[in-house]
Every structure is written in structure tokens, then in C-alpha cells.
Amino acid sequence: GKSAGLRRFFFASLVFIPVTLTLAMKKQRLLKFCDAGGFALCLCLLSAPGFAQNADHQVASASQEMTAQETAMIDAYNQKNWRSAVNLAKRLSKQSPDSVAILRVLGASQTQLGRYAEAEPVFEHLLRLVPQDPESLAGLCLVKKELERDDALETCLAAVKHNTSILALHQITAKLLTKAGRNAEAREQYLHAHRLSPE
């Protein structure tokens, strides 16, 4: 359907950068959070190098070990078991409501399932925690566009300003600009998308 097609289109256009989520723990375990062949709306959420640095200082402190539920959430996410990832992330978010990493998993997994209305407040919460966060802006752009929100264009313009390397983000913004009759700006976004497209 339309939603699945948009997700496939968005995913295929991403320049995906595998990242490692570092949780500060006793043994300083490094957990691979995304893999290059996977996720893809790891979106813009987990694709940026800054994610590894900003990841989650709330979930674990230097004196804590990763919990079994956190490990299970990451395993479900990496295995593309979105429903399980959502359920685990929701449970964990009750204990750590401001955990950036847990909220990113939650929003991204909900988006993968096409649950845009549920993902929207998650990305908005992330942006309250990390203002102007490029990955959260990109996720919010996608869901607002799909939900046909009045402020979708404004959100997407902010997203492309802070995250210039995602082809589909520029294409989505260009379409919204065209719809709004802002053709000159739309042309700039299409040109930017063209420069990003594979030869």
C-alpha cells in the first residue's frame, strides 16, 4: 500500500552508516545497534555518527550492567521484530521515560509498522530532549508527511537543514514545497537530491 511503498522508497534512498551504540557500563560493552543491511529507517534515527556519542546516558551509568530487557529490545530491533521491539521499548520507557536510545527504538519501530500517529509524539519528545536533533527531525518529517499534518513542510525544511545527506528527505521536502506552490525552493531540493543520487 501507500505507506509500505513510502517506507521502501525512503529506505532505498538512505546512505546508511552503521553505528555502534555505546552504553556506559562496568565492562564498557559495545553493542552493535544497527547493521548495514538491516534497518533502514534506523532511518535517520540511528544512522548518524553523533548517535553513538549522544546515545544514552540515562539508560545505564558507569556502574550499571545492561539489563536483560534492554538486550532483548536491541536483539528484537536488529532482527527486525518490530512488534517485539515496540513492546519492550514501551515497557522500558516507563522506567526511563527520557531515555534517548529507548525512544529512538520505539519511534523507529513504530514507523516501520506504519504506526505513524504513535511515532509522532515519540519523535516530538525526542526533540524536547535533544532540540534540533537531525535524526529525530528526519523521523518526524516522515511521519508528519504521511499523516498529512499542516506543519509537515515546516518540519521537513528543518530536517533537511540539519541533515543534508539523505536523498529521500530532500525528495519528500521537494514534493511538499511543490504542493505549497513554492516551486523555486522545490527545484533546489530536487537539485540537491540529484547531487546525492547514485551515478
Stockholm file with secondary structure:
# STOCKHOLM 1.0

chainA/1-199         GKSAGLRRFFFASLVFIPVTLTLAMKKQRLLKFCDAGGFALCLCLLSAPGFAQNADHQVASASQEMTAQETAMIDAYNQKNWRSAVNLAKRLSKQSPDSVAILRVLGASQTQLGRYAEAEPVFEHLLRLVPQDPESLAGLCLVKKELERDDALETCLAAVKHNTSILALHQITAKLLTKAGRNAEAREQYLHAHRLSPE
#=GR chainA/1-199 SS CHHHHHHHHHHHHCCCCCCEEECCCTTCCEEECCCTTSCSCSTTTTCSHHHHHHSCTTTCCTTCCCCHHHHHHHHHHHTTCHHHHHHHHHHHHHHCTTCHHHHHHHHHHHHHTTCHHHHHHHHHHHHHHSTTCHHHHHHHHHHHHHHTCTTHHHHHHHHHHHCCCCHHHHHHHHHHHHHTTCHHHHHHHHHHHHHHSCC
#=GC SS_cons         CHHHHHHHHHHHHCCCCCCEEECCCTTCCEEECCCTTSCSCSTTTTCSHHHHHHSCTTTCCTTCCCCHHHHHHHHHHHTTCHHHHHHHHHHHHHHCTTCHHHHHHHHHHHHHTTCHHHHHHHHHHHHHHSTTCHHHHHHHHHHHHHHTCTTHHHHHHHHHHHCCCCHHHHHHHHHHHHHTTCHHHHHHHHHHHHHHSCC
//
